[in-house]
Amino acid sequence: MKRNSRLLGRSHLLAVLGLALAFCPASAEEPDAAYTRVITQRADRILEPMGLEDPAVYARVQGIIKQLYRDLSSTQDARDAAVAAIRGQTGLPPRAADAATRALREAVDHELLIISHRFTGELSAVLPPEQVLAVKDGITYGVVPLTYGVYMEMLPDLTADERHFIMAQLAEAREHAVTAGSSHGRHRVFGQAKGRINNMLSAAGYDLKQAEADMRERTGS
């Protein structure tokens, strides 16, 4: 068996991903009409509670959000097609296929980081910082304010440093969750953040189970 059938180099991986992206363009001129309706509705659900009064700003931000969803969809479709191409390569040993798939996913993660930075930059050009965060909270189902509020209710005696740690972990998770691409992926990102928060709180001596029980008793929930 030839060596080049056993391993896929980085240039080969990028070529495979690039070919897949060519068939799943992020900015297609005529995107599927049904998908366009879906992402337009998503954007409207995010924007309507924000009360943007300028129609031009509303339309601009709506377009930015819709383009994010298109970029995520095309990138994920390209990733899946490239993974299938790797798995389907004749004679490629499973270990080499696994390594190539991991490297491909790393390349896709880098592409998603670029998408995230571009998205934030475009929003920041038309919205103040608090509204940029409101858009991101809308995309990520409001998990950050909801989860932070639960921790504050559950543990009212948290120190300032502990509160800062909790918010920092949730805010970082929000940035990753924006480009997670699916409900499952977003909840997984936040689950990992909550795991880090709970580990910190347990190490600081908080009994989280008792704190939750006490909160439920106080709130009657």
N, C-alpha and C positions, 0 to 999 in steps of 0.2 A: 504494500500500500504506500502510495507516495506521501511525503511529509505534508504537502499542501492540502491533502484531503483529510488530514488529521486535525489541523488547526486552522482557525480563521483569524487573520491578522486584523488589526484595528482599521486599516484602510479598507479591507474587504467588508467589515461590519458597517462602516460608514457608507460604503457604496450600496450595500443592501438596503440600509435605512433610507438613503437618498432615493433609490429606485422606488421604494414603497411610497415615499412622500410624493414622488412625481405622479403616482396614480391616485393619491389622496390629497390634492392641493388644499392648503389652509385657506386660500382666498379665491375659491372658485367663483367665476362670474355668475353662474346660474346654480346656486346651491339648491338642494332639494326643497321643494315648496313646503312639504309637511314639516321637515326639520326646521325650516325658517320660522314657521308659525309657532313651533314648540319653544324655540329659544327666544322669540319675541315675547311670548307670554311669560317666560321665566324672567326676562329683563324687566317687564312691566311690573311683575310681582315684587321685584326688588326695589324698583324706583318709586312706585306709587306711594308707599308710606313716607318717603323722604320729602314730598311736597315741593319738588322743583318747579318753580313758577315760570321760568324762561323756557318756552317751547324748543328753542334752538339748543339750549344746554341739555334738555331732556333727550332730544333726538340724538345729540352727539354721544351722550353717555350710554344711551340704549344701544347705539351702534358699537361702542367699545365693548360692552358686555356680550353682545351677540358675536362679535369677532373672537372674543376669548373662547366662547363655547365652540366655535368652528375650529379654532386653532387646536384646542384640546382634543376634539373629536378626530381631526385629521392626523394629529400626532399619534394618538393612541391606535388608530386604525393602521397607520404605517408601522408602528411598533409590532402590532399583532401579526401583520403580514410578513415582516422581517423575521420574527421569531419562527413563524411557520416555514419560511424559506430555510432557516438554519436547521430546524428539526427535520426538514424533508431532504436535506443534502445526503445523497447516497454515500455510504461508507464512512460517515462521520461518527466516531465513537461517542457514546453518551456523555462521557466526562468532558470531551472537547465541546460538544453541543451545549452542555451546561455552562461551561466557561464563556463560550461565545454569547450565549443568551444573557449572562450576567453583564458582560461588557456592553452589549447592546442596550440593556436597560439603563446602565450608567450614562450612555450617550443620550438616551431619551430624557433622563433626569436633567441633564445639562440643557437640553432643548426646552424643557418645561421651565427651568429657571429663567431662561431668556424670555420666554412668553410671559412669565410672572412679572419680571422687571419692566417689560414693555407695557403690560397692562397697567401697572401702577403708575408709570410715567405718563401714559395717556390720560388716565383719570385725574392725576394731579395737575395736568395742564388746564382742566376745566372745573375742578371741584376743590374746595378747601379740604384740609386733612381729615376733619371729622366726618365729612361726607364720603371721602374715599374709604374710610373704615366702615361707614354704614353700608356701602356697596359690597365690600368684602364680607361683612356680617350677613348681608342678604344672601350672598352666594353660598355661605357656609352655615345657613339655617339658624343664625343667631346664637351659635353654640358658645361663643366667647362671653357675651354679657350674661347669658342664662347660667352658664357653669360658674362664672365668677360670683354671681349673685347667690347661688346655692352655697358655695364655700363660705361666703360672708355670713349668710344666715345660719349655717351649720356651726361655724366656729367664730363667734363674735369677738373673741379675745385674741385673735391673730395679731402678731406684731406687724409693724410697718414693713419690715424686711420680708416677712412671710407673705404678706399681701402682694408685695412687689414681685416676689418669685412666682406666685400663682399667676398673676397677670402676664408676666413675661413669658411663661411657658405657654399659656393659652394664645397669646398674640403671635408667638413664633409658629405655633401649630396652625393658626389661621392662614398665615402666609403660604404654608405648604398645602393646606387643604384647598385653597383657591384653585390650584392646578391639579388636584388629586383626580379629577375627572369623573368621579362617580360618588353616589351617596355612601356606598360601602367604604370607598377609599378615604373620604373625608372623615367619616366616623372613626376609622382606624387611626388616622393621624391624631385626632383629638383623644382617642383612647390611650395612645402612647403618652401624650402630654399629661393626662390625668394620672397615669401610672407614676410618672416622675413626681408629680405634685403629691400624691398620696404617700410615696416613699419618703419624701422630705418631711411631711407632716408626722408620719409614724416615727421617723427618727427623732423628731423634736418632742416626742412624748404624747402626741394627741391620740386618743382612742376614737378612731373614725366611726366605728360601728356604734359606740355609745353616743357620739356627737350627733349622728344621723337619727338615732332613736329619740334623743332629746329634742331635736328640731321638729320631728314629726309630732311629738307630744305638744310642743309649743304652738305649732301651726294647725294642728288637728288634721294633718294630711296623712 
